[in-house]
Amino acid sequence: MQADAYVNLIDASRSADVSTELVLPMQSLLKRGVAAGQANADLTSLVALLQLSKQGA
């Protein structure tokens, strides 16, 4: 997963005066993936983290 390098995209966006409103939520999702033990997984593994639980729905 590109979680460690993703901060560079955010920094570059800010340096270029480009909004980070789209990339910041993705960074949060990447961090959740790493915390869930998916650091070496493909980005598609993050889809499961987007599913709402039956309790939280």
Long-range contacts (C-beta under 8 A, 24 or more apart in sequence): 1-30, 1-33, 1-34, 1-38, 1-39, 1-40, 1-41, 1-42, 1-43, 1-45, 2-30, 2-43, 3-27, 3-30, 3-31, 3-33, 3-34, 3-39, 6-30
